[in-house]
Amino acid sequence: METYESRVKRAVDAGQVVIYSNVPQYEGNSIVPYAYNLSATCASNCSAGGGPVDVSVSLPNDIYGNYPVGAWYNLGHSVG
């Protein structure tokens, strides 16, 4: 997520007005999101900073764990 947020920050620092949203996605009754839908679109001064920012991506909420073996896990998905 940092890659996309850094891109938005650079655009804002350059003077662009950006419409930004980061919406968590949930499954069932889980209180932990399984993904985030991130979007950012230039609304004004879009020529600043080398061109308009335009991001639309769904990012999984994965963590790396060593138990039982080293693997990526998504705690937002229902188990069972």
C-alpha positions as CSV (number, residue, x, y, z in Angstrom):
1,M,0.0,0.0,0.0
2,E,2.9,2.3,0.7
3,T,3.8,2.5,-3.0
4,Y,0.4,3.8,-3.9
5,E,0.2,6.2,-1.0
6,S,3.6,7.6,-1.8
7,R,2.5,8.2,-5.3
8,V,-0.5,10.2,-4.0
9,K,1.6,12.1,-1.6
10,R,4.0,13.2,-4.3
11,A,1.1,14.4,-6.4
12,V,-0.3,16.4,-3.5
13,D,3.1,17.8,-2.6
14,A,3.4,18.9,-6.3
15,G,0.1,20.9,-6.0
16,Q,-2.5,18.5,-7.3
17,V,-5.9,18.3,-5.7
18,V,-6.6,14.6,-5.2
19,I,-9.8,12.7,-4.5
20,Y,-8.7,9.8,-2.3
21,S,-10.5,6.9,-0.7
22,N,-9.3,3.8,1.0
23,V,-12.3,1.4,1.7
24,P,-11.8,-1.8,3.8
25,Q,-13.6,-4.9,2.5
26,Y,-15.0,-7.4,5.0
27,E,-16.1,-11.0,4.8
28,G,-19.1,-12.3,6.9
29,N,-19.0,-11.1,10.5
30,S,-15.2,-10.6,10.5
31,I,-14.0,-7.4,12.1
32,V,-10.7,-7.6,10.2
33,P,-10.7,-6.5,6.6
34,Y,-9.5,-9.0,4.0
35,A,-8.6,-6.2,1.5
36,Y,-8.6,-2.5,0.9
37,N,-9.9,-0.8,-2.2
38,L,-7.7,2.3,-2.7
39,S,-8.4,4.9,-5.3
40,A,-7.0,8.3,-6.0
41,T,-7.8,10.7,-8.9
42,C,-6.6,14.1,-9.7
43,A,-9.4,16.7,-9.5
44,S,-7.5,19.9,-10.1
45,N,-4.1,21.2,-11.2
46,C,-3.5,17.8,-12.8
47,S,-0.5,18.9,-14.9
48,A,1.6,19.6,-11.7
49,G,4.2,17.0,-10.8
50,G,4.6,15.3,-14.1
51,G,1.0,14.4,-14.8
52,P,-2.2,13.4,-13.0
53,V,-2.3,10.8,-10.3
54,D,-4.6,7.9,-11.2
55,V,-4.7,4.9,-8.9
56,S,-7.4,2.2,-8.6
57,V,-6.3,-1.0,-6.9
58,S,-7.5,-3.7,-4.5
59,L,-4.8,-4.7,-1.9
60,P,-5.1,-7.9,0.2
61,N,-4.6,-7.5,3.9
62,D,-1.9,-10.2,4.2
63,I,0.7,-10.7,6.9
64,Y,3.7,-13.0,7.0
65,G,3.9,-15.5,9.8
66,N,6.3,-18.3,10.7
67,Y,3.8,-20.6,12.3
68,P,3.3,-23.4,11.3
69,V,5.6,-22.7,8.3
70,G,6.7,-19.4,6.8
71,A,3.8,-18.3,4.7
72,W,1.5,-15.3,4.0
73,Y,-1.8,-15.3,5.8
74,N,-5.0,-13.1,5.5
75,L,-6.7,-12.9,8.9
76,G,-9.7,-11.2,7.3
77,H,-11.0,-14.3,5.7
78,S,-13.4,-16.5,7.6
79,V,-12.0,-19.8,8.9
80,G,-14.0,-23.0,9.0
